[in-house]
Amino acid sequence: MSMNQPISQPVIKADGFTLRPMTEADAGQITLYASDARVAKATKTIPHPLPDGVTEAFIARALSVDRTEDVWVIDPSDDGSEVLGAIGLERMDRNQSEIGYWVAPAAWNNGFASAAVSAIIEANPQACRTIFGAVFQDNPASARVLTNAGFDYIGEAESFSVARGVTVPTWTYIKKLD
């Protein structure tokens, strides 16, 4: 695919919500949730406190023609106006991707992350052969999301957390799709 051609990103229907591409109108809700230290510290890339303009830059990257990651909003509304979280697939080589996700704290423990991961796997929008996921070891709920979706544990590693400002131990998982 030429870098001048837009990368198609489908809308994915799930039980009780839709995974849809981000829009600029999502900035307020994403900023609200990404500003929460509990969300930021569970991710590798969200800074805390959240500086001005970070959300808008994130959305611009998600909408870019030459992006390397597809990001979907978890939206339970009928009109495409709500954000409960986000889920993304970062393209890697050899038909592989890395999955990442976060859910607004008010929606925790309601199955949204598990359902979103399962919907992404079922749709396989990047035609992946393999999807990897890594979670911080102090976030076992996120590890359960991956294992519930059929990911297999493959080992320990570590990743830098921008919000924490330190390298954090991780558990790594794999899901083979072919």
C-alpha positions in Angstrom: 0.0 0.0 0.0 1.3 3.4 -0.9 1.9 5.8 1.9 -0.2 8.3 -0.1 -3.3 6.2 0.1 -5.4 6.4 3.2 -5.4 3.3 5.5 -9.0 2.0 5.9 -10.2 1.6 9.4 -13.5 -0.2 9.8 -16.2 0.4 12.3 -16.6 -2.8 14.4 -19.9 -3.7 16.0 -19.8 -5.4 19.4 -22.4 -6.4 22.0 -23.5 -3.1 23.6 -21.1 -0.8 21.9 -19.3 0.1 18.7 -15.5 0.4 18.1 -15.2 3.4 15.8 -12.3 5.5 14.5 -11.6 8.6 16.6 -12.8 12.0 15.7 -11.6 15.5 16.7 -14.9 15.8 18.7 -13.7 13.0 21.0 -10.9 15.3 22.4 -12.9 16.5 25.5 -13.9 13.0 26.8 -10.5 11.5 26.0 -8.8 14.3 27.9 -11.1 13.8 30.8 -10.3 10.1 31.1 -6.6 10.3 30.1 -6.0 13.0 32.7 -7.0 10.4 35.4 -3.7 9.1 37.0 -5.2 5.6 37.3 -5.6 5.5 33.5 -2.3 7.2 32.6 -0.3 5.0 35.0 -1.7 1.8 33.5 -0.4 2.8 30.0 3.0 3.2 28.5 2.4 6.4 26.6 -0.1 8.7 28.4 1.7 11.3 30.5 0.5 12.5 33.9 -0.3 15.2 34.5 -1.6 15.5 30.9 -0.1 18.5 29.2 -2.2 20.8 27.0 -2.4 19.6 23.4 -1.4 15.9 24.0 -4.9 14.7 23.3 -5.2 16.7 20.1 -1.8 15.4 18.9 -2.9 11.8 19.7 -6.1 12.2 17.7 -4.2 13.8 14.8 -1.8 10.8 14.7 -4.8 8.4 14.9 -6.3 10.2 11.9 -3.1 10.5 9.9 -2.8 8.8 6.5 0.6 7.4 7.4 -0.2 6.2 10.9 1.3 3.0 12.2 -1.5 2.4 14.7 -5.2 2.1 14.2 -7.1 3.4 17.2 -10.8 2.9 17.9 -13.0 4.6 20.5 -15.2 2.3 22.6 -18.6 4.0 22.1 -21.8 2.8 23.7 -24.0 5.5 22.1 -26.3 5.2 19.1 -25.0 8.5 17.7 -21.2 8.2 17.9 -20.9 10.7 20.7 -19.5 8.8 23.7 -16.1 7.6 24.7 -15.7 4.8 27.3 -12.1 4.1 26.3 -9.9 3.3 23.4 -8.2 0.3 21.9 -5.4 0.3 19.3 -3.4 -2.0 17.1 0.2 -1.0 16.4 1.4 -2.4 13.1 4.6 -4.5 13.3 6.4 -6.5 10.7 5.5 -10.0 9.4 1.7 -9.4 9.8 1.9 -8.9 13.5 0.4 -6.2 15.7 0.6 -5.1 19.3 -2.7 -4.4 21.1 -3.2 -1.7 23.7 -6.3 -0.5 25.5 -7.7 1.6 28.3 -11.2 2.1 29.8 -12.6 5.0 31.8 -12.5 4.2 35.5 -16.3 4.7 35.8 -16.7 1.7 33.3 -14.2 -0.6 35.0 -15.3 -4.1 35.9 -18.1 -4.0 33.3 -16.5 -6.2 30.6 -15.8 -3.4 28.1 -12.1 -4.1 27.7 -12.6 -7.8 27.4 -15.4 -7.3 24.8 -13.4 -4.8 22.9 -10.3 -7.0 22.7 -12.5 -10.0 21.6 -14.2 -7.8 18.9 -10.8 -6.7 17.6 -9.6 -10.3 17.4 -12.8 -11.5 15.7 -12.7 -8.6 13.1 -8.9 -8.8 12.7 -8.9 -5.5 10.8 -5.2 -5.5 10.1 -5.3 -9.1 8.8 -2.8 -10.1 11.5 -1.3 -13.5 11.9 -0.2 -12.7 15.5 -1.2 -10.1 18.1 1.0 -9.3 21.1 0.0 -7.6 24.3 2.0 -6.4 27.3 0.5 -5.3 30.6 2.2 -3.9 33.7 2.5 -6.6 36.4 0.7 -4.4 38.9 -2.4 -4.5 36.7 -3.7 -8.1 36.9 -7.1 -7.0 35.6 -5.6 -6.0 32.3 -3.8 -9.4 32.2 -7.1 -11.2 32.7 -8.6 -9.2 29.7 -5.9 -10.8 27.5 -6.1 -14.3 28.9 -9.9 -14.2 28.7 -9.6 -13.4 25.0 -7.4 -16.5 24.5 -3.9 -14.9 24.7 -1.1 -17.1 26.0 1.5 -15.9 28.5 5.0 -15.9 27.0 7.1 -14.2 29.5 8.2 -11.2 31.5 9.8 -8.0 30.2 9.7 -4.3 31.1 8.5 -1.1 29.5 8.9 2.6 30.3 5.8 4.3 31.6 5.7 8.0 30.7 3.2 8.8 33.6 5.3 7.0 36.2 8.7 8.1 34.7 10.2 4.7 35.4 10.6 1.3 33.7 7.9 -1.1 34.9 7.9 -4.9 34.8 5.4 -6.4 32.3 3.8 -9.6 31.4 3.8 -10.4 27.7 1.1 -12.3 25.9 0.5 -13.6 22.3 -2.5 -14.6 20.3 -2.0 -16.5 17.0 -4.8 -16.0 14.6 -3.9 -18.4 11.8 
